[in-house]
Amino acid sequence: MSPTSTSALATLLAVALASGCGSRPEQQSAPTAPAATAITVATVQQQSVNRVLRVTGTLMAAEEAEVAAETSGRVTSTPVERGSRVAEGTPLITLVQIEAQAGAADAEANVAQLEARLAIAPGEPFDIEKVPEVASAKASRDLAEADFARIRSLLDQKVVSQAEFDQRRTQVDASSNQYRAARNAAQQQYRMLEGARARASLATKSLADTIVRSPFAGLVVERKVSIGDFVIRGTKVATVVKVAPLRVELTVPEQSAGLVRSGERVRLQVDAFPGRLFEGEVRFVSPAFRADQRALTVEAVVPNTDDALKPGMFVSAEITLPATDPSLVVPAEAIRAVAGISHVFVVRGDKVEQRMITPGVTLGPLTEVLMGLSAGESVATSGIDRLADGAAIRVEQRASAASGTPAPGHLTTK
């Protein structure tokens, strides 16, 4: 190394030593603590939860009848068409009535004749003593008995002979026999009247059967005959359905079968009316499972006053289940989900603790918590995006988790 280089290196060393020994480094400032995050908190509270079971099903008519003719004849009129609204008893078709009218008139005339013979006034019960033949025979018997009583007293006084006495006694016996015969004849005629009345009823029914009527109020789905067709007894002439109310047959999975009871409320939705809810009530719960589906059939009744719903529609239904034991609830905004994992920030003094939870059903502004929290704990409801486990906080406001009226929750089953 040259003398010049040696001298330069020595100079640099001297400067470095002078810098290290001649002055003290400035003291570094302490790290500044992060500012506390202002948050609002709510208390974890207990509240009863009304759960809802989501199921599917199909609408059915409350009643459906294949209406058939009860007598034979030719169709003379068809006053209804497909889609016609009918009341109970509304004529669907009419058959020729000439023969039935004649038969009914003949039967009624026969009844009237027998009633006149038996002296039966319209609306009055049968009194055998009012029958003319019976009344006449009774009068004759009474007269003969009165004469016989007088003859008997005269015989005791030796005024009449024994022969006349015997003659009057014979007259009494004969009149009594005639009275009994008249009563028997009247009884037979009354039985004939009962038979005539039965035949008149059949004739009247045969006349009524020429008009095929709707068995209940509803809609005509199909009319199967036309004017001029000849039908026989049992021929189906129309299909009528009752659409107010409707029945809905719902399929409840096996694991939820024990939750459904008769009388529980049902809410329905159909694709034809998106956003519209229809109300109903569970009427029947099947006592057995369907082996092919391992499911339970539940039937509900749905009012259909405006005929919006139609039989055969597919429905999505929600069955409101009885309230369970009180559950823990927190405001929905207190829960944060990351990668499918839900957590909340629990207040611990002036800091927060991040805690994983298992959420349950949504209750309007509240959410049920199944696991991870205890009643009375406080959770952050604002600023949670800026919080981390152990972060310092400053509570600005406290609110009740159960404020407001929550909507029913949903227990979804598939």
ABEGO torsion letter per residue (X at the ends): XBAAAAAAAAAAAAAAAAAAAABBBBBBBBBBBBBBBBBBBBBBBBBBBBBBBBBBBBBBBABBBBBBBABBEBBABBABBBGBBBBBGBBABBBBAAAAAAAAAAAAAAAAAAAAAAGBBBGBBBBAAABAAAAAAAAAAAAAAAAAAAAAAAAAAGABBAAAAAAAAAAAAAAAAAAAAAAAAAAAAAAAAAAAAAAAAAAAAAAAAABBBBABBEBBABBABBBGBBBBBGBBABBBBBAOBBBBBBBBBAAAAAABBBGBBBBBBBAABBGBBBBBBBABBBABBBAAAGBBBBBBBBBBAAGABBBGBBBBBBBBBBBBBBBBBBBAAABBBBGGBBBBBBBBEABBBBBBBBBBBBBEABBBBABGBBBGBBBBABGAAABBBGBBBBBABBBBAABEBBBBBBBBBX
